Amino acid sequence: MEYVDLRSDTVTKPTPEMRKAMAEAEVGDDVLGDDPTVNRLQQKVAELLGKEAALYVPSGSMGNAVCIRAQTRPGEEIVTERFAHVVNYEVANAAAISGVQTNTIDGTNGIITRSQIEPCLRMESLHTPGTRLICVENTHNRAGGTVFPLVEMKGIKSLAEEKGLRVHLDGARLWNAHIATGVSLSDFAACADSVSVCFSKGLGAPIGSCVAGSREFIEKSIRVRKMFGGGMRQVGIIAAAALYAVENNIERLAEDHTNARYLAEELAAIDGVELDLETVQSNIVIFDVSGTGKTAPEVTEKWQGLGTLALPISTSKIRVVTHLDVTFEQCKQAIKMFKEVVGA
């Protein structure tokens, strides 16, 4: 059976053109700085984000971990939204690897504001950790792909500057925020001292992320990456896929957003399904099926039996994600199958 795979935008396969770029990639020892393809990728990403330099890393989780470790000391504190990726999906690496405490704030659709953050900041004392880093996520995965508004990011950056703190932007899906709003990547990135972006989600590359910031920050991050085991050798073979993705697959994200909107509107119209259409701003749709009388795992299991793959994220909620390997026609098929599952 050929499935309509809506589990994540990480499930995409390299296209023939991307595979060709990989096969023909120039390579060298990246730990020694000799891989020309990696160097081109890093320069391209730095330019897009308006930063002085960038560094290729194996994954988004490592990218966030590198940024946190390079900007904090053990015993300090980071502040972030309660359902942020760095808290929920990275195996507590901030605590385990960097030795920092995490102070979480309840956001609205993944968004936290300057006014919420300021009272939570702490000065280092005999009894308390000092706040060192504020982390924001754009788009926000667990909130359903919502965009962190530029105005709110600017407010957080100004607060950080006033207090002598730093800001990290987990921009795994920053490409989607850019396409959804028309705000440039560099305008978003200007609101943070460090930025991580992912190539293996909406852009469709098989592996990799980049972190970006000042030259001083990247020099420190190179050492941290090596410490974490992320120093790779002739890595241009996979960096070529990321470079192809950045050069060819950003604008087409609009198709994924259109398909997600279609899925959301169709699902919202089904009795028993609860879905806030205001949160559907990019390529992720999260909806509640408890009103159908079935649990999310029950629904996804039956949906899979008919040919659609999706992820339950709680007993009542399901997440679906559109990407370059899912067509509009397949989205229509998925809705037809879903209606059969819930008897709509």
Secondary structure, DSSP 8 states (H G I E B T S, - for coil): ---EE-S-TT-----HHHHHHHHT-----GGGT--HHHHHHHHHHHHHHT-SEEEEES-HHHHHHHHHHHH--TT-EEEEETT-HHHHSSTTHHHHTT--EEEEE--BTTB--HHHHGGG-----SSS--EEEEEEESSBTTTTSB---HHHHHHHHHHHHHHT-EEEEEETTHHHHHHHH---HHHHHTT-SEEEEESSSTT--SS-EEEEE-HHHHHHHHHHHHHTT---SSTHHHHHHHHHHHHHSSTTHHHHHHHHHHHHHHHHTSTT-B--GGG--SSEEEEE-GGGTS-HHHHHHHHHHHTEE-EE-SSSEEEEE--TT--HHHHHHHHHHHHHHHT-
